[in-house]
Amino acid sequence: MPVLPLPDVDALLRPFAPADAAALAHHANDRGIWQNLRDRFPHPYSLADAEGYIAFVNSEAGRQDLHLCVEAGGEAIGSISLLFKQDVSRRSAEIGYWLGRAHWGRGIASAAVRVLAAYGFTQHDLARIYALVFDHNAVSGRVLKKAGFAFEARLRQAITKDGQTIDGLLYALVR
């Protein structure tokens, strides 16, 4: 698994280690983060959740995709993943990411997306990397645009989260 420096920000992408669990739990235990992620991301987010996630991403099953720690200042501050698709979509991957609130607005997310997408295209036979953003998460759309992704579609009533069904915004980067 790679260690990838993020240019122009003091951060990097690297594999998760068991020692990251406490910092990961600290940053992930935020309802504002949970509101923009899939339901499998728990809230509240406990130390046990972080330990379980780190164990999974380092397991045989977890290595089917690419899950990396976003590190800044020597601390795990978030996560970014490429989820590889199968069958007729085998040259596509979905990118997903989150950062602890204290690190928002510093360009780290855009740099991480840009670097991981470049890595995905050069190290895997990908033609397309995409993200589905919750309609109310304009910041994530800006992150993707800054990383070179283009808005492709509004998927009406495509996401149900926290008792509401909302639109999903599809962004993609093609080789």
TIRO-2110 file (N, C-alpha, C; in Angstrom, 1 decimal):
// TIRO-2110
0.9, -1.2, 0.0, N, 1, A
0.0, 0.0, 0.0, CA, 1, A
0.9, 1.2, 0.0, C, 1, A
0.5, 2.3, -0.7, N, 2, A
1.3, 3.4, -0.9, CA, 2, A
1.4, 4.4, 0.2, C, 2, A
2.4, 5.2, 0.3, N, 3, A
2.5, 6.4, 1.1, CA, 3, A
2.6, 7.5, 0.0, C, 3, A
1.6, 8.4, 0.0, N, 4, A
1.5, 9.5, -1.0, CA, 4, A
1.5, 10.9, -0.4, C, 4, A
2.5, 11.7, -0.6, N, 5, A
2.5, 13.0, -0.1, CA, 5, A
1.5, 13.9, -0.8, C, 5, A
0.9, 14.8, -0.1, N, 6, A
-0.1, 15.7, -0.7, CA, 6, A
0.6, 17.1, -1.0, C, 6, A
0.8, 17.4, -2.2, N, 7, A
1.6, 18.7, -2.5, CA, 7, A
0.8, 19.9, -2.0, C, 7, A
1.5, 20.9, -1.6, N, 8, A
1.0, 22.2, -1.2, CA, 8, A
0.2, 22.2, 0.2, C, 8, A
0.1, 21.0, 0.8, N, 9, A
-0.5, 21.0, 2.1, CA, 9, A
0.4, 20.1, 3.0, C, 9, A
0.4, 20.3, 4.3, N, 10, A
1.3, 19.5, 5.1, CA, 10, A
0.5, 18.2, 5.5, C, 10, A
0.4, 17.3, 4.6, N, 11, A
-0.4, 16.1, 4.9, CA, 11, A
0.0, 15.0, 3.9, C, 11, A
-0.4, 13.8, 4.2, N, 12, A
-0.1, 12.6, 3.3, CA, 12, A
-1.1, 11.6, 3.4, C, 12, A
-1.1, 10.7, 2.5, N, 13, A
-2.0, 9.5, 2.5, CA, 13, A
-1.1, 8.3, 2.7, C, 13, A
-1.6, 7.4, 3.6, N, 14, A
-0.8, 6.2, 4.0, CA, 14, A
-1.7, 5.1, 4.5, C, 14, A
-1.2, 3.9, 4.6, N, 15, A
-2.1, 2.8, 5.1, CA, 15, A
-2.4, 3.1, 6.6, C, 15, A
-3.5, 2.6, 7.0, N, 16, A
-3.9, 2.7, 8.4, CA, 16, A
-3.1, 1.8, 9.3, C, 16, A
-2.8, 2.2, 10.5, N, 17, A
-2.2, 1.4, 11.5, CA, 17, A
-3.0, 1.3, 12.8, C, 17, A
-2.9, 0.2, 13.6, N, 18, A
-3.7, 0.1, 14.8, CA, 18, A
-3.6, 1.4, 15.7, C, 18, A
-2.4, 2.0, 15.7, N, 19, A
-2.2, 3.2, 16.6, CA, 19, A
-3.0, 4.4, 16.1, C, 19, A
-3.7, 4.3, 15.0, N, 20, A
-4.5, 5.4, 14.5, CA, 20, A
-5.9, 5.5, 15.1, C, 20, A
-6.3, 4.4, 15.8, N, 21, A
-7.7, 4.2, 16.2, CA, 21, A
-8.2, 5.4, 17.1, C, 21, A
-7.4, 5.8, 18.1, N, 22, A
-7.9, 6.9, 19.0, CA, 22, A
-8.1, 8.2, 18.2, C, 22, A
-7.2, 8.6, 17.4, N, 23, A
-7.3, 9.8, 16.6, CA, 23, A
-8.5, 9.7, 15.6, C, 23, A
-8.6, 8.6, 15.0, N, 24, A
-9.7, 8.4, 14.0, CA, 24, A
-11.0, 8.5, 14.7, C, 24, A
-11.2, 7.8, 15.9, N, 25, A
-12.4, 7.9, 16.6, CA, 25, A
-12.7, 9.3, 17.1, C, 25, A
-11.7, 10.1, 17.5, N, 26, A
-11.9, 11.5, 17.9, CA, 26, A
-12.5, 12.3, 16.7, C, 26, A
-11.8, 12.2, 15.6, N, 27, A
-12.3, 13.0, 14.4, CA, 27, A
-13.6, 12.6, 13.8, C, 27, A
-13.8, 11.2, 13.8, N, 28, A
-15.0, 10.7, 13.2, CA, 28, A
-16.3, 10.9, 14.0, C, 28, A
-16.2, 11.1, 15.3, N, 29, A
-17.3, 11.2, 16.1, CA, 29, A
-17.9, 12.6, 16.0, C, 29, A
-18.5, 12.9, 14.9, N, 30, A
-19.0, 14.2, 14.6, CA, 30, A
-20.3, 14.0, 13.7, C, 30, A
-21.4, 14.4, 14.2, N, 31, A
-22.7, 14.2, 13.5, CA, 31, A
-22.6, 14.9, 12.1, C, 31, A
-21.9, 16.0, 12.0, N, 32, A
-21.8, 16.7, 10.7, CA, 32, A
-21.0, 15.9, 9.6, C, 32, A
-20.1, 15.0, 10.1, N, 33, A
-19.5, 14.1, 9.1, CA, 33, A
-20.4, 13.0, 8.8, C, 33, A
-21.0, 12.4, 9.8, N, 34, A
-21.9, 11.3, 9.6, CA, 34, A
-23.1, 11.6, 8.6, C, 34, A
-23.6, 12.9, 8.7, N, 35, A
-24.7, 13.3, 7.8, CA, 35, A
-24.4, 13.2, 6.4, C, 35, A
-23.1, 13.2, 6.0, N, 36, A
-22.7, 13.1, 4.6, CA, 36, A
-22.1, 11.8, 4.1, C, 36, A
-22.2, 10.8, 4.9, N, 37, A
-21.6, 9.5, 4.6, CA, 37, A
-22.7, 8.4, 4.6, C, 37, A
-22.3, 7.3, 4.1, N, 38, A
-23.3, 6.1, 4.1, CA, 38, A
-23.6, 5.7, 5.5, C, 38, A
-24.7, 5.0, 5.6, N, 39, A
-25.2, 4.6, 6.9, CA, 39, A
-24.3, 3.6, 7.6, C, 39, A
-23.4, 2.9, 6.9, N, 40, A
-22.5, 2.0, 7.5, CA, 40, A
-21.4, 2.7, 8.4, C, 40, A
-21.3, 4.0, 8.2, N, 41, A
-20.4, 4.9, 9.0, CA, 41, A
-21.2, 5.2, 10.3, C, 41, A
-20.8, 4.7, 11.4, N, 42, A
-21.7, 4.8, 12.6, CA, 42, A
-21.6, 6.2, 13.2, C, 42, A
-22.7, 6.5, 14.0, N, 43, A
-22.7, 7.7, 14.8, CA, 43, A
-23.5, 7.4, 16.1, C, 43, A
-23.0, 7.6, 17.3, N, 44, A
-21.7, 8.0, 17.6, CA, 44, A
-20.6, 7.0, 17.1, C, 44, A
-19.4, 7.6, 16.9, N, 45, A
-18.3, 6.8, 16.4, CA, 45, A
-17.3, 6.5, 17.5, C, 45, A
-17.2, 5.3, 17.9, N, 46, A
-16.4, 4.9, 19.1, CA, 46, A
-15.0, 4.4, 18.8, C, 46, A
-14.2, 4.3, 19.8, N, 47, A
-12.9, 3.7, 19.6, CA, 47, A
-13.0, 2.3, 19.0, C, 47, A
-14.0, 1.5, 19.5, N, 48, A
-14.2, 0.1, 19.0, CA, 48, A
-14.6, 0.2, 17.5, C, 48, A
-15.3, 1.2, 17.0, N, 49, A
-15.6, 1.4, 15.6, CA, 49, A
-14.4, 1.6, 14.8, C, 49, A
-13.5, 2.5, 15.3, N, 50, A
-12.2, 2.8, 14.7, CA, 50, A
-11.4, 1.6, 14.6, C, 50, A
-11.3, 0.8, 15.7, N, 51, A
-10.4, -0.4, 15.7, CA, 51, A
-11.0, -1.4, 14.7, C, 51, A
-12.3, -1.5, 14.6, N, 52, A
-12.9, -2.5, 13.7, CA, 52, A
-12.7, -2.1, 12.2, C, 52, A
-12.8, -0.8, 12.0, N, 53, A
-12.5, -0.3, 10.6, CA, 53, A
-11.1, -0.5, 10.2, C, 53, A
-10.1, -0.2, 11.1, N, 54, A
-8.7, -0.4, 10.8, CA, 54, A
-8.4, -1.9, 10.6, C, 54, A
-9.0, -2.7, 11.4, N, 55, A
-8.8, -4.2, 11.2, CA, 55, A
-9.4, -4.6, 9.8, C, 55, A
-10.5, -4.1, 9.5, N, 56, A
-11.1, -4.5, 8.2, CA, 56, A
-10.3, -4.0, 7.0, C, 56, A
-9.9, -2.8, 7.0, N, 57, A
-9.1, -2.3, 5.8, CA, 57, A
-7.8, -3.0, 5.7, C, 57, A
-7.3, -3.5, 6.8, N, 58, A
-6.0, -4.2, 6.7, CA, 58, A
-6.2, -5.7, 6.5, C, 58, A
-7.4, -6.2, 6.4, N, 59, A
-7.7, -7.6, 6.2, CA, 59, A
-7.7, -7.9, 4.7, C, 59, A
-7.8, -9.2, 4.4, N, 60, A
-7.9, -9.7, 3.0, CA, 60, A
-9.1, -9.0, 2.3, C, 60, A
-10.3, -9.0, 3.0, N, 61, A
-11.5, -8.4, 2.4, CA, 61, A
-11.3, -7.0, 2.2, C, 61, A
-10.7, -6.3, 3.1, N, 62, A
-10.6, -4.8, 3.0, CA, 62, A
-9.6, -4.4, 1.9, C, 62, A
-8.7, -5.3, 1.6, N, 63, A
-7.7, -5.0, 0.6, CA, 63, A
-8.2, -5.2, -0.9, C, 63, A
-9.5, -5.5, -1.0, N, 64, A
-10.1, -5.6, -2.3, CA, 64, A
-10.3, -4.2, -2.9, C, 64, A
-10.3, -3.2, -2.0, N, 65, A
-10.4, -1.8, -2.4, CA, 65, A
-9.2, -1.1, -1.8, C, 65, A
-9.1, 0.2, -2.0, N, 66, A
-8.0, 0.9, -1.5, CA, 66, A
-8.5, 1.9, -0.4, C, 66, A
-8.1, 1.7, 0.8, N, 67, A
-8.5, 2.6, 1.9, CA, 67, A
-7.2, 3.2, 2.6, C, 67, A
-7.1, 4.5, 2.6, N, 68, A
-6.0, 5.2, 3.1, CA, 68, A
-6.3, 6.2, 4.2, C, 68, A
-5.4, 6.3, 5.1, N, 69, A
-5.5, 7.3, 6.2, CA, 69, A
-5.0, 8.6, 5.6, C, 69, A
-5.7, 9.7, 6.0, N, 70, A
-5.3, 11.0, 5.7, CA, 70, A
-4.6, 11.5, 7.0, C, 70, A
-3.3, 11.8, 6.9, N, 71, A
-2.5, 12.2, 8.1, CA, 71, A
-2.0, 13.6, 7.9, C, 71, A
-2.2, 14.4, 9.0, N, 72, A
-1.6, 15.7, 9.1, CA, 72, A
-1.0, 15.9, 10.5, C, 72, A
0.1, 16.5, 10.5, N, 73, A
0.8, 16.7, 11.8, CA, 73, A
1.0, 15.4, 12.6, C, 73, A
1.3, 14.4, 11.9, N, 74, A
1.6, 13.1, 12.5, CA, 74, A
0.4, 12.4, 13.1, C, 74, A
-0.9, 12.8, 12.7, N, 75, A
-2.1, 12.3, 13.3, CA, 75, A
-3.1, 11.9, 12.2, C, 75, A
-3.8, 10.8, 12.4, N, 76, A
-4.8, 10.4, 11.5, CA, 76, A
-6.0, 11.4, 11.6, C, 76, A
-6.4, 12.1, 10.5, N, 77, A
-7.4, 13.1, 10.6, CA, 77, A
-8.6, 12.8, 9.7, C, 77, A
-8.5, 11.6, 9.0, N, 78, A
-9.6, 11.3, 8.1, CA, 78, A
-9.3, 10.0, 7.3, C, 78, A
-10.1, 9.8, 6.3, N, 79, A
-10.0, 8.6, 5.5, CA, 79, A
-10.4, 8.9, 4.0, C, 79, A
-9.7, 8.2, 3.1, N, 80, A
-10.1, 8.3, 1.7, CA, 80, A
-10.0, 6.9, 1.1, C, 80, A
-10.9, 6.6, 0.2, N, 81, A
-11.0, 5.2, -0.4, CA, 81, A
-11.3, 5.3, -1.8, C, 81, A
-10.8, 4.3, -2.5, N, 82, A
-11.2, 3.9, -3.9, CA, 82, A
-11.9, 2.6, -3.8, C, 82, A
-13.2, 2.5, -4.2, N, 83, A
-14.0, 1.3, -4.2, CA, 83, A
-14.1, 0.8, -5.6, C, 83, A
-13.4, -0.3, -5.9, N, 84, A
-13.3, -0.8, -7.3, CA, 84, A
-14.6, -1.5, -7.6, C, 84, A
-15.1, -1.2, -8.8, N, 85, A
-16.3, -1.9, -9.3, CA, 85, A
-16.0, -3.2, -10.0, C, 85, A
-17.0, -4.0, -10.3, N, 86, A
-16.9, -5.3, -10.9, CA, 86, A
-17.7, -5.4, -12.2, C, 86, A
-17.5, -6.5, -12.9, N, 87, A
-18.2, -6.9, -14.1, CA, 87, A
-18.1, -5.8, -15.1, C, 87, A
-19.2, -5.3, -15.7, N, 88, A
-19.1, -4.3, -16.8, CA, 88, A
-18.6, -3.0, -16.3, C, 88, A
-18.6, -2.7, -15.0, N, 89, A
-18.1, -1.5, -14.4, CA, 89, A
-16.7, -1.6, -13.9, C, 89, A
-16.0, -2.7, -14.3, N, 90, A
-14.7, -3.0, -13.8, CA, 90, A
-13.6, -2.0, -14.0, C, 90, A
-13.8, -1.0, -14.9, N, 91, A
-12.8, 0.0, -15.1, CA, 91, A
-13.3, 1.3, -14.4, C, 91, A
-14.2, 1.2, -13.5, N, 92, A
-14.7, 2.3, -12.7, CA, 92, A
-14.4, 2.1, -11.2, C, 92, A
-14.2, 3.2, -10.5, N, 93, A
-14.0, 3.2, -9.0, CA, 93, A
-14.8, 4.4, -8.4, C, 93, A
-15.3, 4.1, -7.3, N, 94, A
-16.0, 5.2, -6.5, CA, 94, A
-15.0, 5.8, -5.5, C, 94, A
-14.9, 7.1, -5.4, N, 95, A
-14.0, 7.7, -4.4, CA, 95, A
-14.9, 8.2, -3.3, C, 95, A
-14.4, 8.0, -2.1, N, 96, A
-15.1, 8.5, -0.9, CA, 96, A
-14.1, 9.0, 0.1, C, 96, A
-14.5, 10.0, 0.9, N, 97, A
-13.5, 10.6, 1.8, CA, 97, A
-14.2, 11.4, 2.9, C, 97, A
-13.5, 11.6, 4.0, N, 98, A
-14.0, 12.5, 5.0, CA, 98, A
-12.7, 13.0, 5.8, C, 98, A
-12.9, 14.2, 6.4, N, 99, A
-11.8, 14.8, 7.2, CA, 99, A
-12.4, 15.3, 8.5, C, 99, A
-11.7, 15.2, 9.6, N, 100, A
-12.1, 15.8, 10.8, CA, 100, A
-12.3, 17.3, 10.7, C, 100, A
-13.4, 17.8, 11.3, N, 101, A
-13.8, 19.2, 11.2, CA, 101, A
-12.7, 20.2, 11.4, C, 101, A
-11.8, 20.0, 12.3, N, 102, A
-10.7, 20.9, 12.6, CA, 102, A
-9.8, 21.1, 11.4, C, 102, A
-9.9, 20.2, 10.4, N, 103, A
-9.0, 20.3, 9.2, CA, 103, A
-9.7, 20.7, 7.9, C, 103, A
-11.0, 21.1, 8.1, N, 104, A
-11.7, 21.6, 6.9, CA, 104, A
-11.2, 23.0, 6.4, C, 104, A
-11.3, 23.2, 5.1, N, 105, A
-11.0, 24.5, 4.6, CA, 105, A
-9.5, 24.8, 4.4, C, 105, A
-8.7, 23.8, 4.5, N, 106, A
-7.2, 23.9, 4.3, CA, 106, A
-6.7, 23.4, 3.0, C, 106, A
-7.6, 22.9, 2.1, N, 107, A
-7.2, 22.3, 0.9, CA, 107, A
-6.7, 20.8, 0.9, C, 107, A
-6.8, 20.2, 2.1, N, 108, A
-6.4, 18.9, 2.3, CA, 108, A
-7.3, 17.9, 1.5, C, 108, A
-8.6, 18.1, 1.6, N, 109, A
-9.5, 17.1, 0.9, CA, 109, A
-9.3, 17.2, -0.6, C, 109, A
-9.2, 18.4, -1.2, N, 110, A
-9.0, 18.4, -2.6, CA, 110, A
-7.6, 17.8, -3.0, C, 110, A
-6.6, 18.1, -2.3, N, 111, A
-5.3, 17.5, -2.6, CA, 111, A
-5.3, 16.0, -2.5, C, 111, A
-6.0, 15.5, -1.4, N, 112, A
-6.1, 14.0, -1.3, CA, 112, A
-6.9, 13.4, -2.4, C, 112, A
-8.0, 14.0, -2.8, N, 113, A
-8.8, 13.5, -4.0, CA, 113, A
-7.9, 13.5, -5.2, C, 113, A
-7.2, 14.6, -5.5, N, 114, A
-6.4, 14.7, -6.7, CA, 114, A
-5.3, 13.7, -6.7, C, 114, A
-4.6, 13.5, -5.6, N, 115, A
-3.5, 12.5, -5.5, CA, 115, A
-4.0, 11.1, -5.6, C, 115, A
-5.1, 10.8, -4.9, N, 116, A
-5.6, 9.4, -5.0, CA, 116, A
-6.1, 9.1, -6.4, C, 116, A
-6.8, 10.0, -7.0, N, 117, A
-7.3, 9.8, -8.4, CA, 117, A
-6.1, 9.5, -9.3, C, 117, A
-5.1, 10.3, -9.3, N, 118, A
-3.9, 10.1, -10.1, CA, 118, A
-3.3, 8.8, -9.9, C, 118, A
-3.2, 8.4, -8.6, N, 119, A
-2.7, 7.1, -8.3, CA, 119, A
-3.6, 6.0, -8.8, C, 119, A
-4.9, 6.1, -8.7, N, 120, A
-5.8, 5.1, -9.2, CA, 120, A
-5.7, 4.9, -10.7, C, 120, A
-5.5, 6.0, -11.4, N, 121, A
-5.4, 5.9, -12.9, CA, 121, A
-4.1, 5.3, -13.3, C, 121, A
-3.0, 5.6, -12.6, N, 122, A
-1.7, 5.1, -13.0, CA, 122, A
-1.4, 3.7, -12.5, C, 122, A
-2.0, 3.3, -11.4, N, 123, A
-1.7, 2.0, -10.8, CA, 123, A
-2.8, 0.9, -11.1, C, 123, A
-3.9, 1.3, -11.6, N, 124, A
-5.0, 0.4, -11.8, CA, 124, A
-5.6, 0.7, -13.2, C, 124, A
-6.2, -0.3, -13.8, N, 125, A
-6.8, -0.1, -15.2, CA, 125, A
-8.2, 0.6, -15.1, C, 125, A
-8.1, 1.8, -14.6, N, 126, A
-9.4, 2.6, -14.5, CA, 126, A
-9.6, 3.5, -15.6, C, 126, A
-10.8, 3.7, -16.1, N, 127, A
-11.2, 4.7, -17.1, CA, 127, A
-11.9, 5.8, -16.4, C, 127, A
-12.5, 5.6, -15.2, N, 128, A
-13.4, 6.5, -14.6, CA, 128, A
-13.4, 6.4, -13.1, C, 128, A
-13.3, 7.5, -12.4, N, 129, A
-13.5, 7.6, -10.9, CA, 129, A
-14.6, 8.6, -10.7, C, 129, A
-15.5, 8.2, -9.8, N, 130, A
-16.7, 9.0, -9.6, CA, 130, A
-17.0, 9.1, -8.1, C, 130, A
-17.8, 10.1, -7.8, N, 131, A
-18.3, 10.3, -6.4, CA, 131, A
-19.8, 10.7, -6.5, C, 131, A
-20.6, 10.2, -5.5, N, 132, A
-22.0, 10.6, -5.4, CA, 132, A
-22.1, 11.5, -4.1, C, 132, A
-22.4, 12.7, -4.3, N, 133, A
-22.4, 13.7, -3.2, CA, 133, A
-23.9, 14.0, -2.8, C, 133, A
-24.1, 14.1, -1.5, N, 134, A
-25.4, 14.4, -1.0, CA, 134, A
-25.7, 15.9, -1.5, C, 134, A
-27.0, 16.1, -1.9, N, 135, A
-27.4, 17.4, -2.5, CA, 135, A
-27.0, 18.6, -1.5, C, 135, A
-27.2, 18.4, -0.3, N, 136, A
-26.9, 19.5, 0.7, CA, 136, A
-25.4, 19.7, 1.0, C, 136, A
-24.6, 18.9, 0.4, N, 137, A
-23.1, 19.0, 0.7, CA, 137, A
-22.4, 19.7, -0.4, C, 137, A
-22.6, 21.0, -0.5, N, 138, A
-22.0, 21.8, -1.6, CA, 138, A
-20.5, 21.8, -1.4, C, 138, A
-20.0, 21.8, -0.2, N, 139, A
-18.5, 21.8, 0.0, CA, 139, A
-17.9, 20.6, -0.7, C, 139, A
-18.4, 19.4, -0.6, N, 140, A
-17.8, 18.3, -1.2, CA, 140, A
-17.8, 18.4, -2.7, C, 140, A
-18.9, 19.0, -3.3, N, 141, A
-18.9, 19.3, -4.7, CA, 141, A
-17.7, 20.2, -5.1, C, 141, A
-17.4, 21.2, -4.3, N, 142, A
-16.3, 22.1, -4.6, CA, 142, A
-15.0, 21.4, -4.4, C, 142, A
-14.9, 20.5, -3.5, N, 143, A
-13.6, 19.7, -3.3, CA, 143, A
-13.4, 18.9, -4.6, C, 143, A
-14.4, 18.3, -5.1, N, 144, A
-14.3, 17.4, -6.3, CA, 144, A
-13.9, 18.3, -7.5, C, 144, A
-14.6, 19.4, -7.7, N, 145, A
-14.3, 20.3, -8.8, CA, 145, A
-12.9, 20.8, -8.8, C, 145, A
-12.4, 21.2, -7.6, N, 146, A
-11.0, 21.6, -7.4, CA, 146, A
-10.0, 20.5, -7.8, C, 146, A
-10.4, 19.3, -7.6, N, 147, A
-9.6, 18.1, -7.9, CA, 147, A
-9.7, 17.7, -9.4, C, 147, A
-10.5, 18.4, -10.2, N, 148, A
-10.6, 18.2, -11.6, CA, 148, A
-11.8, 17.4, -12.0, C, 148, A
-12.7, 17.0, -11.1, N, 149, A
-13.9, 16.2, -11.4, CA, 149, A
-15.0, 17.2, -12.0, C, 149, A
-15.8, 16.6, -12.9, N, 150, A
-16.9, 17.4, -13.5, CA, 150, A
-18.2, 16.9, -13.0, C, 150, A
-19.1, 17.8, -12.8, N, 151, A
-20.5, 17.5, -12.5, CA, 151, A
-21.1, 16.8, -13.7, C, 151, A
-21.7, 15.6, -13.5, N, 152, A
-22.4, 14.9, -14.6, CA, 152, A
-23.9, 14.8, -14.5, C, 152, A
-24.4, 14.7, -13.3, N, 153, A
-25.9, 14.4, -13.2, CA, 153, A
-26.4, 14.7, -11.8, C, 153, A
-27.7, 15.0, -11.8, N, 154, A
-28.4, 15.1, -10.5, CA, 154, A
-29.3, 13.8, -10.5, C, 154, A
-29.1, 12.9, -9.5, N, 155, A
-29.8, 11.7, -9.4, CA, 155, A
-31.0, 12.0, -8.4, C, 155, A
-32.2, 12.2, -8.9, N, 156, A
-33.3, 12.7, -8.1, CA, 156, A
-33.7, 11.6, -7.2, C, 156, A
-33.9, 12.0, -5.9, N, 157, A
-34.4, 11.2, -4.8, CA, 157, A
-33.6, 9.9, -4.7, C, 157, A
-32.3, 9.9, -4.8, N, 158, A
-31.4, 8.8, -4.9, CA, 158, A
-30.8, 8.4, -3.5, C, 158, A
-30.8, 9.2, -2.5, N, 159, A
-30.2, 9.0, -1.3, CA, 159, A
-31.2, 9.2, -0.1, C, 159, A
-31.2, 8.2, 0.7, N, 160, A
-32.0, 8.3, 2.0, CA, 160, A
-31.1, 8.3, 3.1, C, 160, A
-31.1, 9.3, 3.9, N, 161, A
-30.3, 9.5, 5.1, CA, 161, A
-31.0, 10.2, 6.2, C, 161, A
-30.9, 9.7, 7.4, N, 162, A
-31.5, 10.4, 8.5, CA, 162, A
-33.0, 10.8, 8.3, C, 162, A
-33.7, 9.8, 7.7, N, 163, A
-35.1, 10.0, 7.6, CA, 163, A
-35.6, 10.9, 6.4, C, 163, A
-34.6, 11.3, 5.6, N, 164, A
-35.0, 12.2, 4.4, CA, 164, A
-34.4, 11.5, 3.2, C, 164, A
-35.2, 11.6, 2.1, N, 165, A
-34.7, 11.2, 0.8, CA, 165, A
-34.4, 12.4, 0.0, C, 165, A
-33.2, 12.5, -0.5, N, 166, A
-32.7, 13.7, -1.2, CA, 166, A
-32.0, 13.3, -2.5, C, 166, A
-31.7, 14.3, -3.3, N, 167, A
-31.0, 14.1, -4.5, CA, 167, A
-29.5, 13.8, -4.3, C, 167, A
-28.9, 13.0, -5.2, N, 168, A
-27.5, 12.8, -5.2, CA, 168, A
-26.9, 13.5, -6.4, C, 168, A
-25.7, 14.1, -6.2, N, 169, A
-25.0, 14.8, -7.3, CA, 169, A
-23.8, 13.9, -7.7, C, 169, A
-23.8, 13.6, -9.0, N, 170, A
-22.7, 12.7, -9.5, CA, 170, A
-21.6, 13.5, -10.2, C, 170, A
-20.4, 13.3, -9.7, N, 171, A
-19.2, 13.9, -10.2, CA, 171, A
-18.3, 12.8, -10.7, C, 171, A
-17.5, 13.1, -11.8, N, 172, A
-16.6, 12.1, -12.3, CA, 172, A
-15.4, 12.7, -12.9, C, 172, A
-14.3, 11.9, -12.9, N, 173, A
-13.1, 12.2, -13.6, CA, 173, A
-12.8, 11.0, -14.5, C, 173, A
-12.6, 11.3, -15.7, N, 174, A
-12.2, 10.2, -16.7, CA, 174, A
-10.8, 10.3, -17.2, C, 174, A
-10.2, 9.2, -17.5, N, 175, A
-8.8, 9.2, -17.9, CA, 175, A
-8.7, 9.9, -19.2, C, 175, A
END
